[in-house]
């Protein structure tokens, strides 16, 4: 008879309310020691709340936490760390101007003699590099590191503090496919060495590739826990959403019209004078989706921001519906009036104001519309009613226009941004990372909206680091590397290897 593996973590009967929102409803969870355990569910299903209770950000209204079989009261992250629990958040909690050593040591200095604490941290960094391949330059400034290495700093912080259980919340949301693969190799090494990993993710491909077991949450409840080898993406998606989910994008052949957006020889420089966009030319016709593929940091973000009027251009031209855009027209407010709308890549930094109520975030940039009132006197009732209607149309959960924007899950924040921009009837829509950190049901919804817009004659320029999303949605694909376009492809005449070569800078001309 095979013995049942020991449990590292048990959550028993966890309840948590935030006002009228019942985020966790009697949740039970058992995680085996030395395993990788996935937790999936729609945005707002209660996954992050549950893990925040385990890590001490919140205290459960009722229920019990057991660590290695012993009941523990975890009322703060400090108590979680003392219990051997570490957490890596979707949005990193690092001080960018400080070094790797300083960030790892921060909050665990070991006394007033900082030099002594720094020596201890450096010794531990060397040990982690030797034992797990977690190599980091201890003197590197965190703000200068690529995203994948910043995440590694977060993992190292937890391990240096003695974490035996590591919780990762949407760890690949900001990683390239190559960085994600590197993370998964590391997590498997950690699990093989006896560490326990809890992985919150919306990406079913990742669940199938890396986890040993997977738990599914829906609307605050735990609905299933399965051995990963005994399930499938289709089954997990249905458990998450409560209905069958289409895991592919259905669309008819595009019928593009005249060019709606034309970019010629565009150059965009950063504050240091480096060309982030270097002579890019492209066009997007009415009724088509043009996808921009590339590894993050190769100019896609700057391209979108320049077209949206958020960055100055050093050279080149942009035309909308055949009319060149001068300096006056490139003002973001004027571009909105001309029908060029923008779903930014980073919803928290440039798409929303987290401290605002949802109804306020839902009208950002459009607050002078007559529907909201005349002049400086805004009609709060009209604002709330309009936001509630958009929440209904886009299935934003909870339907709470007066709730602070920061209180919504990432996917529901994304829906607020999409509703605000799409419902204004764009001629040209710029979309950056439309499904970053978004659950499978919301991804299906967003993809359908974008295809419907295309079929209604909207020109869409789409940036995504998800190659599967780019190839599924796009009618044409351009690939960027180092600020330049290295090639153009039709989705049905390319594959990941071909696109990967272009993303690595192997241009059509070089090939």
Buried (B, 14 or more C-beta within 10 A) or exposed (E): EEEEEEBBBBBBEBBBEEEEBBBBBBBBBBBBBBBBBBBBBBBBBBBBBBBBBBBBBBEBEEBEBBBBEEEBEBEEBEBBBBBBBBBBBBEBEBEEEBBBBBBBBBEBBEEEEEEEBBEBBBEBBEEBBEEBEBEBEBEBBBEEBBBBBBBBBBBBBBBBBEBBBBBBBBBBBBBBBEBBBBBBEBBBBBBEEEBBBBBBBBBBEBBBEBBBBBBBBBBBBBBBBBEBEEBEBEBBBBBBBEEEBEEEBEBEEBEBEEBBBBBBEBBBBEEEEEBBBBBBEBBBBBBBBBBBBBBBBBBBBBBBBBBBBBBEBBBBBBBBBEEEBEEEBBEBEBBBEBBBBBBBBBBBEBBBEBEBBBBBBBBBBBEEEEEBBEEEEBBBEBBBBBBBEBBEEBBBBBEBBEBBBBBBBBBBBBBBBBBBBBBBEBBBBBBBBBBBBBBBBBBBBBBBBBBEBBEEBBBBBBBBBBBBBBBBBBBBBBBBBBBBBBBBBEBEEBEEEBBBBBBBBBBEEEE
